[in-house]
Amino acid sequence: MSLETDIKIREKLVIGTKEILKKSKKIKTVYVSSNYDENLFADLNVIKVKQNSEELGALLKKPFLISAIGILK
């Protein structure tokens, strides 16, 4: 899967480090921005994307930076 494919299913998205860590048992993949430390999610399947936090926010049409996006199982 790719980031663009996964974000089309909006009800399966978890945005933000705190929320991802709270729901870590239900997360199958975490996409992290190019300017973020992926080592925070050591026990999860992490994919580093080429977009930075600002670009991820724009991709999800949010008016704020997004450093991590979790995809629920």
C-alpha positions, 0 to 999 in steps of 0.5 A: 500500500501507499500513503495516498491509497491508505488516506482515502479511507478516512475512518481508519486514520489516526493522526499524531504521535500521542494518539498513535501510541495510545492505539498502538495495538490497533495500528498496522502501519505508521507513516512518518514525515521526512523531518520526524524521528521514526524511532518513536514507533519502534514496535510498529511497522513504520514507513518514512515518506518523502513529504515533510510535516507541512506537506502531510498536513496539506495532503490531509487538508488540515490547517496544521502540521502532521508528523505521523499518520497511523493506519488502523487494522 
